[in-house]
């Protein structure tokens, strides 16, 4: 069984920062699933992919809205993937979900990624 546990999040002011973490646990053929990343969903909007990492080679891919402001990284020893969000904007307010897949089907077009496993989600609110 696979479990994705998110932490971090909360409230921030515009221009501020937040760091999300996703702890991956469960049974994998390797130490980590090949792709782990983040989606978000704002009220009344569709869920969108934000960033994903190919954990086997540290390749990182971002949505246009995340490029230049968000950084995805991993701590292999802790089976954890982080999302550092800087220069936050009110439009970043959303529920953020960690996601993973077993097949390594992630790449530069993050919107095309269709992961199998999901976390419960964690709220990020950006307001003044």
C-alpha positions in Angstrom: 0.0 0.0 0.0 1.2 3.5 -0.9 0.8 6.5 1.3 1.5 10.1 0.6 1.5 12.4 3.6 1.6 16.1 3.0 2.8 18.7 5.5 3.5 22.4 5.6 1.1 24.9 4.0 -1.0 27.4 5.9 -1.3 31.1 5.4 1.1 33.5 3.8 1.1 37.1 2.6 1.6 38.0 -1.0 5.3 37.9 -1.8 5.9 35.4 1.0 7.0 31.8 0.9 5.6 28.4 1.9 7.2 25.0 1.8 5.2 21.8 1.3 6.6 18.4 2.0 5.3 15.0 0.8 6.5 11.9 2.6 6.2 8.8 0.5 5.8 5.5 2.2 4.7 2.0 1.3 5.9 -0.8 -1.0 7.8 0.1 -4.1 10.2 -1.9 -6.2 12.7 0.8 -5.6 13.3 3.3 -2.8 11.1 5.9 -4.3 8.4 6.0 -7.0 9.8 7.3 -10.3 7.6 10.4 -10.4 6.3 12.5 -7.5 4.9 15.9 -7.7 2.2 18.4 -6.8 -1.2 19.4 -8.1 -3.5 22.1 -6.8 -7.2 22.9 -7.0 -8.7 26.3 -6.2 -12.4 26.7 -5.4 -14.4 26.6 -8.6 -11.5 25.6 -10.7 -10.1 22.4 -12.2 -7.2 20.6 -10.7 -3.9 21.5 -12.3 -0.4 20.1 -12.1 2.1 22.4 -10.6 5.4 20.6 -10.5 6.7 17.1 -10.8 10.1 15.4 -10.2 11.5 12.4 -11.9 13.1 11.1 -8.8 15.5 8.7 -10.6 17.4 11.5 -12.2 16.3 14.7 -10.4 14.6 16.1 -13.4 12.1 18.8 -12.4 9.2 20.0 -14.5 6.9 22.9 -13.8 3.7 24.5 -15.0 3.9 28.0 -16.5 2.4 29.5 -13.4 5.1 27.8 -11.2 8.2 28.5 -13.3 10.6 30.9 -11.6 8.7 30.9 -8.3 8.4 27.3 -7.2 11.1 24.7 -6.7 10.6 21.0 -6.4 13.3 18.9 -4.7 13.7 15.6 -3.0 15.4 14.1 0.0 16.0 10.5 -1.0 17.1 9.4 2.4 13.8 10.5 3.8 11.6 9.5 0.8 10.3 13.0 0.8 9.6 15.5 -1.9 9.4 19.2 -1.2 7.8 22.1 -3.0 9.3 25.5 -2.1 7.0 28.2 -3.1 8.3 31.8 -3.2 6.9 35.1 -4.3 3.4 33.8 -3.6 0.4 35.4 -5.1 -3.2 35.4 -4.1 -4.0 33.2 -7.1 -1.8 30.5 -5.6 -4.4 29.9 -3.0 -5.6 26.4 -3.3 -5.6 22.9 -1.9 -2.3 21.3 -2.8 -2.1 17.6 -3.4 1.0 15.4 -3.5 0.8 12.6 -6.2 3.0 9.7 -7.4 3.1 7.0 -10.0 4.9 3.8 -10.5 5.6 4.0 -14.2 7.7 7.1 -14.6 5.3 8.7 -17.0 6.2 12.3 -16.2 7.9 14.9 -18.3 8.1 18.5 -19.3 4.3 18.7 -20.1 3.2 18.5 -16.5 -0.5 18.8 -17.5 -0.2 15.4 -19.2 0.9 13.6 -16.1 -1.8 11.2 -14.8 -0.5 9.9 -11.4 -2.0 6.9 -9.6 -1.6 7.8 -6.0 -2.8 10.9 -4.1 -2.4 12.5 -0.8 -5.2 14.0 1.2 -4.3 17.5 0.3 -3.1 20.6 2.3 -4.4 24.1 2.2 -2.3 27.1 1.1 -3.9 30.5 1.5 -2.2 33.7 0.2 -3.8 36.9 1.3 -2.9 40.2 2.9 
